[in-house]
Amino acid sequence: METVPSTLTKTYFPQGPLQQFRFVDSTSFRCFRCGETKKSRSTNVYSGDWSKRLCNGCYGRLLSLYEIKAGTAAEDQKAEDLVAALLSAVAADDQCQAELRLRASEKRAEQLSPESVRFIATAEHVAGELQEDPHLEWSPAVIGLCKAVETEVVVRILRPLAASASREDLRADESDKDLKRVATFCADQARTPPELGAFAYFLQTAIHSQNRCKTSALLRCFQKLMAEWRGSHWLLDPKGLYCKLIDLTKFRNRAAHIDELGMGDYDSCRDLVIGSEGMLWKLVVATERCK
């Protein structure tokens, strides 16, 4: 543990694990996050450890994450704000290089939408930079993986479902608490697509509610769509996509809250999403059209 560098003149209130201090004299230090050497009267300390000093730039980026997570916005909005923070933290050239590395190392990525590839590649790039300290805030990287799944669900399931239901009267489904978010999107694709939790509720209803499968125009279209996909049994298996979505939503919700996520959380989420038996690869297979 390093000592305080000089005479302390002001101590600021902690912001999550971050705290700022001001001293009489300027002091040189190495930012433990970006590795650059800085000199300033102000010092930002991570988790009370004076060996983990942050430059103002890194302090500002981390502070913005904790402000998002501690804010009063809805979970969905927090998740979107964290995704924006993830993408803004990586330069466009670095994002491009990360996408190329992902496509070269994981041939299955060629089956994913460009948006999903961007989210995964950026999450992996940020995760690589965070390896030096496994306890640093990994929430944006976790959210990036979640966003990739959410994007692929929209591209592979929800937009085809909307096209299939385009001539149906969905007003009754829009009034159903378990179907309304998917139904309103299918009725008007200009709306914001349903988040992971809302789609999970829809899928649960499609799996378990035999009565509504008979009376709902939207669920009838969904069943018709499933018949066109060779691997759709995984989508309708209670232990299939639905179960994976529930597990993924737990990561997403923790990332959007005040909880600090570390490297172990990212590794577990990564295995769930793009591991050898990752849910994204199973989703690709499940939505392949029958020949």
HELIX and SHEET records of a PDB file:
HELIX    1   1 ASN A   56  ALA A   70  1                                  15    
HELIX    2   2 GLU A   75  SER A   88  1                                  14    
HELIX    3   3 ALA A   92  SER A  105  1                                  14    
HELIX    4   4 LYS A  107  GLN A  111  5                                   5    
HELIX    5   5 PRO A  114  GLU A  129  1                                  16    
HELIX    6   6 LEU A  130  GLU A  132  5                                   3    
HELIX    7   7 SER A  139  VAL A  153  1                                  15    
HELIX    8   8 VAL A  154  LEU A  158  3                                   5    
HELIX    9   9 ARG A  159  SER A  164  1                                   6    
HELIX   10  10 ARG A  171  GLU A  174  1                                   4    
HELIX   11  11 LYS A  180  ALA A  187  1                                   8    
HELIX   12  12 LEU A  196  HIS A  208  1                                  13    
HELIX   13  13 GLN A  210  THR A  215  1                                   6    
HELIX   14  14 ALA A  217  ALA A  227  1                                  11    
HELIX   15  15 LEU A  241  ALA A  256  1                                  16    
HELIX   16  16 MET A  263  ILE A  274  1                                  12    
HELIX   17  17 MET A  279  ALA A  286  1                                   8    
SHEET    1   A 4 LEU A   8  THR A  11  0                                        
SHEET    2   A 4 LEU A  18  ARG A  30 -1                                        
SHEET    3   A 4 THR A  37  TYR A  46 -1                                        
SHEET    4   A 4 ASP A  49  LEU A  54 -1                                        
END                                                                             
